[in-house]
Amino acid sequence: MNIADIATTEYIEVDVGTRMGKVRSMFENGNPKGLIVIDDGSYAGVISEREVLQSHVEDDAKVAALIKPSRNDPSPKVDRHEDVREVARMLVEGNTKVAPVFEHDELWGVITEDDLLTAVIENLDAITVADIYTDDPIRLAEDDGIGKAINHLREHGISRLPVVNENGYLTGVVTTHDIADFVIRENDRMTTGDRAGDNNRMLDVPVYDIMNSPVVTTTAGATARAAVETMLEHDYAGLVVTPEDDERVIEGVVTKTDVLRALTFTEEEHMDVQITNISLMDTISRESITQSIEEVADKYADMQVQHAHVRFHEHKEKLRGTPLIQCQIRLRTNKSQVAGSGEGYGAENAFRVALDKLERNVLELKGVRSDEEYRGQLLRKLNEL
């Protein structure tokens, strides 16, 4: 199956000169997955609700302020006849829910994650939520402020956060859409003179006031198809995973992106490694990242890595023009999930710090032992950390 059978010519476009206030209203009223930005009749990029939420651009500013120049294209460009597996990879690595589709270098339409998942849904019975979900997710307390929620969403590149009560039980979920909807409504209510002070007060509003409750959940034993059908039915980007006998206990979170990532799994000789925000890579290549992770995985006799995900996130801080980058590496193995994260100036430095942390965390996994020839080397490295 290729994208020609799935993509649509129906999409919403905005000019780079459009006010951001109008764009925020478009997300509120139409709830699109993303907007295609046009500059003098030509494609300029895609903006998502998450980008609008996380930006500090004022309502009177133009859309152009949100379209950043990049070494790569601002959003993955999909050929109309590309294959489904590759498009799933492009959406995951581009960290986007919608991508432009081109035919002969001309913008033809768009492809969304929902379109893709709907097209392949009959094939999703083969995997379960347990195969793809993220365990031990970041969570919020009911009285945490919206500002804290925004910081977590931005820092970790996620779209939803479970909310727990004082006993640690699940009571709600806060998403980027919930926050954007609240901010837009409050901005519409305020006058220009009120806005500066009230913006700060908005960040202190407890997430309890805007969270979704009760929470729609799934279980680790459910099929990916069942989970996706629930997400599509409720127009959710993800679900909280709970035990079958207690929906108050949080085991993890599964998202549409997790399912897309599973579509790209291969049986090739080399490990399947996916990279989110690939445009931030400077002096390091995909091949180097894959090789480094394989070298770590090969050091352990009892652990087989099924999939690796590397995510880069750029901070505002810079050193001689090089941005501070956060790198997160997550391995899905036959033992469990294991992760490592770190920061450095430039993607390569951040990756090396995260890789060292990952290796340290691998050693702490129960039932995993290093091969004898590496044991002394690894212990020396740990002593140096």
Buried (B, 14 or more C-beta within 10 A) or exposed (E): EBBBEBBEEEBBBBBBEBBBBEBBBBBBEEEBBBBBBBBEEEBBBBBBBBBBBBBEBEBEBBBBEBBEEEEEBBBBBBBBEBEBBBBBBBBBBBBBBBBBBBEEEEBBBBBBBBBBBBBBBEEBEEBBBBBBBBBEBBBBBBEBBBBBBBEBBBEBBBBBBBBBBEEEEBBBBBBBBBBBBBBBEBBEEBEEEEBEEBBEEBBEBBBBEBBBEEBBBBBBEBBBBBBBBBBBEEEBBBBBBBBEEEBBBBBBBBBBBBBBBBBBBEEEEEBBBBBBBBBBBBEBEBEEBBEBBBEBBEBBEEBEBEBBBBBBBBBEEEEEEBBBBBBBBBBBBEBEBBBBBBBBBBBBBBBBBBBBBBBBBBBEBEEBEBEEEBEEEBEEBEEEE
